[in-house]
């Protein structure tokens, strides 16, 4: 029997150009991303070191 694995890649959500934090739109995008990933059965999230990537991952979790 073979196990199938899927890799989903996503960019960080919309971020403010000046400070790098997520905008209100970006926070909403991250929440919606999280819902979609849960429906897909995703069990783990990994993110890059930038604050906007971390914020996206935490809101999507």
N, C-alpha and C positions, 0 to 999 in steps of 0.2 A: 504494500500500500504506500502511495506517495502523498506526502503532505504538501499542500499548496500554500504558498506565502504570497502576500501582496505588499507592495511598497507604494505608499501614497506620499507624494511630495506636494507641499503647499508653500506659497510665499507668505510672508507675514502680512497681516491685515493692514488697512490704510493707516499710515502714520503721519504725524506732523513733521514737516520738513525741517523745522528749526530745532526741536528738542528730541525728536525720534520716538516720542511716546505715541501710543495709538490714539487716534481721534475717536469721537463718539461713533462714527461710521465704522471705524476699524474694530472697535469693541463689539459692535453688533455682528460684524463679519466673522469675528473669531468665535462668538457664541454659536452662530449658525454652522460654522465649520465643525465645531465640536459635536453638534447634533448629527450632522451628516456622517462624521467618522464613527460615532457610536452605532448608528444604524448599519454601518458597513462592518461592524464587529471589531474595530481597531482596539487593541489592548494596551498599546504603549505609544507615547509621543516623545519625540526627541527634537530638540531645537538648537539653533545656533546661539552664539554668545551675545548677540545684540539685544538691547532691551526690548525693542519692538517684537523680536522673534520670541523672546521669553514671555512677554505679555500675551501674545497671540496663543502660545501653547497653554499657558495657565488658564486663559478664558475658555479655550477649547476643551480643556480637560474635564 
